[in-house]
Amino acid sequence: MLKITALPDVPRWAALAAHAVPWLTLPSGLWRIALVAGLPVAAQEQSGTGEAVYVVALSVISELLAWLTLGLVREWGETVPAWVPVLGGRQVRPLAAVVPALLGATGLFGLMGWAFYAQIAGLGSEAGVTDSTAQSALLVLCYIPLIAWPPLLTAVALAYYRRRTTYASPVAA
């Protein structure tokens, strides 16, 4: 069974959501790696080393960014790890984590909106990413989980902010 680790005051739903994000981004990254490896997942293989490096880097960077969501539910998202030069051991200010997370979620929402628009408008359809029903189905199965990334990141970032900035109300005398 998968163990979900989070700080004790993190709501269970937020911990589950944060842990889901890296798993949701993994299929698209694996699809891109398969493309670079020359597997028959698309109509055309990658052309050139530069494009292959770009595709692999995109996969690695997106997975690393997805893993940062875990910082919103774990200790290293509240206190900078001791091994980090200069900042190690210092408290992370809530807005220093929340603002980049919400900006990232906004960017992801924008990318998703553009992707839907481009699909509906038929932009780039003449190039054809896939040339078979099986390839199209695999592409959709690998990329559809990404739709959940922006709302999950938003929810976890807002839960982090609430948890880090809500003060206990004074006890009535």
Secondary structure per residue as TSV (DSSP state, phi and psi in degrees):
chain	resnum	aa	ss	phi	psi
A	1	M	-	360.0	141.6
A	2	L	-	-74.2	127.6
A	3	K	-	-94.2	124.8
A	4	I	-	-97.3	116.4
A	5	T	-	-106.9	133.6
A	6	A	-	-158.6	168.0
A	7	L	-	-64.9	152.3
A	8	P	T	-60.6	-30.1
A	9	D	T	-90.4	6.8
A	10	V	S	-82.9	128.3
A	11	P	-	-59.3	142.4
A	12	R	H	-56.3	-41.4
A	13	W	H	-61.3	-37.4
A	14	A	H	-68.6	-40.3
A	15	A	H	-63.0	-44.0
A	16	L	H	-62.9	-43.8
A	17	A	H	-63.1	-44.9
A	18	A	H	-62.7	-39.6
A	19	H	H	-73.5	-23.2
A	20	A	H	-74.7	-32.0
A	21	V	H	-56.1	-50.4
A	22	P	H	-61.5	-31.8
A	23	W	H	-71.5	-31.4
A	24	L	H	-73.1	-28.9
A	25	T	H	-86.8	-17.5
A	26	L	H	-61.8	-45.6
A	27	P	H	-59.1	-41.3
A	28	S	H	-65.9	-38.4
A	29	G	H	-64.1	-41.2
A	30	L	H	-66.1	-36.5
A	31	W	H	-62.0	-43.6
A	32	R	H	-65.7	-38.8
A	33	I	H	-64.2	-40.7
A	34	A	H	-61.8	-37.8
A	35	L	H	-61.6	-47.3
A	36	V	H	-65.6	-34.3
A	37	A	T	-73.5	-7.3
A	38	G	T	88.1	11.3
A	39	L	-	-70.4	151.6
A	40	P	S	-77.6	64.7
A	41	V	S	-102.4	-8.5
A	42	A	S	-144.3	169.6
A	43	A	S	-66.8	-37.8
A	44	Q	S	-126.7	145.6
A	45	E	-	-78.2	166.4
A	46	Q	-	-62.0	145.5
A	47	S	-	-113.2	100.7
A	48	G	S	100.0	156.4
A	49	T	H	-67.5	-39.8
A	50	G	H	-60.2	-43.7
A	51	E	H	-67.0	-38.9
A	52	A	H	-64.0	-42.6
A	53	V	H	-62.6	-42.8
A	54	Y	H	-60.2	-46.2
A	55	V	H	-65.4	-43.2
A	56	V	H	-65.6	-43.8
A	57	A	H	-61.3	-41.0
A	58	L	H	-59.9	-41.8
A	59	S	H	-65.3	-46.4
A	60	V	H	-66.0	-45.7
A	61	I	H	-65.0	-42.5
A	62	S	H	-65.0	-36.5
A	63	E	H	-69.1	-40.9
A	64	L	H	-63.3	-41.0
A	65	L	H	-64.4	-38.5
A	66	A	H	-64.0	-38.7
A	67	W	H	-65.5	-26.4
A	68	L	H	-62.1	-23.7
A	69	T	G	-57.8	-31.1
A	70	L	G	-63.4	-26.1
A	71	G	G	-63.9	-20.9
A	72	L	G	-78.3	-7.8
A	73	V	T	-127.4	-1.9
A	74	R	S	-116.8	168.0
A	75	E	G	-59.7	-37.5
A	76	W	G	-69.0	-6.9
A	77	G	G	-90.8	-6.0
A	78	E	T	-113.9	-32.4
A	79	T	B	-130.6	125.8
A	80	V	-	-61.9	130.2
A	81	P	-	-54.6	145.1
A	82	A	T	-59.6	-27.8
A	83	W	T	-75.3	-10.4
A	84	V	S	-77.5	121.8
A	85	P	T	-59.4	143.3
A	86	V	T	68.9	-48.8
A	87	L	T	-91.8	-14.0
A	88	G	T	-51.5	129.8
A	89	G	T	90.7	-11.0
A	90	R	-	-81.7	152.6
A	91	Q	B	-71.7	140.3
A	92	V	-	-84.5	123.9
A	93	R	-	-68.3	136.6
A	94	P	H	-51.6	-43.9
A	95	L	H	-68.6	-23.9
A	96	A	H	-67.9	-22.4
A	97	A	H	-98.6	-39.4
A	98	V	H	-72.5	-42.9
A	99	V	H	-61.5	-50.6
A	100	P	H	-62.2	-36.3
A	101	A	H	-64.3	-45.4
A	102	L	H	-70.8	-34.1
A	103	L	H	-65.0	-41.3
A	104	G	H	-62.4	-43.6
A	105	A	H	-63.1	-39.4
A	106	T	H	-62.0	-44.8
A	107	G	H	-61.4	-40.8
A	108	L	H	-65.9	-42.1
A	109	F	H	-58.9	-42.1
A	110	G	H	-62.5	-44.8
A	111	L	H	-61.3	-41.9
A	112	M	H	-64.1	-43.5
A	113	G	H	-60.8	-44.4
A	114	W	H	-64.3	-41.1
A	115	A	H	-62.3	-42.7
A	116	F	H	-64.9	-43.9
A	117	Y	H	-60.5	-47.5
A	118	A	H	-61.1	-38.0
A	119	Q	H	-66.3	-46.2
A	120	I	H	-68.1	-40.5
A	121	A	H	-77.5	-10.1
A	122	G	T	76.3	19.9
A	123	L	T	-66.9	131.1
A	124	G	T	74.9	5.5
A	125	S	T	-71.0	-20.8
A	126	E	T	-68.5	-25.9
A	127	A	T	-74.6	-39.0
A	128	G	-	66.6	102.4
A	129	V	S	-71.0	-39.1
A	130	T	-	-120.3	159.1
A	131	D	S	-129.2	16.7
A	132	S	S	-147.2	159.8
A	133	T	H	-63.7	-39.0
A	134	A	H	-63.9	-42.7
A	135	Q	H	-65.4	-40.7
A	136	S	H	-63.4	-43.0
A	137	A	H	-63.8	-42.7
A	138	L	H	-63.3	-43.0
A	139	L	H	-59.4	-47.0
A	140	V	H	-64.6	-44.3
A	141	L	H	-61.3	-34.6
A	142	C	H	-79.4	-29.5
A	143	Y	H	-98.7	-22.8
A	144	I	G	-61.0	-33.8
A	145	P	G	-61.4	-23.0
A	146	L	G	-63.2	-20.9
A	147	I	G	-60.3	-29.8
A	148	A	G	-80.6	-17.0
A	149	W	H	-59.4	-53.0
A	150	P	H	-61.3	-46.1
A	151	P	H	-67.7	-35.5
A	152	L	H	-66.4	-43.5
A	153	L	H	-61.8	-42.1
A	154	T	H	-60.9	-48.5
A	155	A	H	-62.5	-44.1
A	156	V	H	-67.6	-39.4
A	157	A	H	-64.4	-41.2
A	158	L	H	-68.0	-36.5
A	159	A	H	-65.1	-40.6
A	160	Y	H	-60.0	-48.5
A	161	Y	H	-60.5	-45.9
A	162	R	H	-62.4	-44.0
A	163	R	H	-66.4	-37.0
A	164	R	H	-84.4	-19.0
A	165	T	H	-114.8	-9.6
A	166	T	-	-80.6	124.6
A	167	Y	-	-101.5	148.4
A	168	A	-	-65.1	135.0
A	169	S	-	-73.6	145.4
A	170	P	-	-64.3	145.2
A	171	V	-	-74.9	131.1
A	172	A	-	-69.2	137.3
A	173	A	-	-82.8	360.0
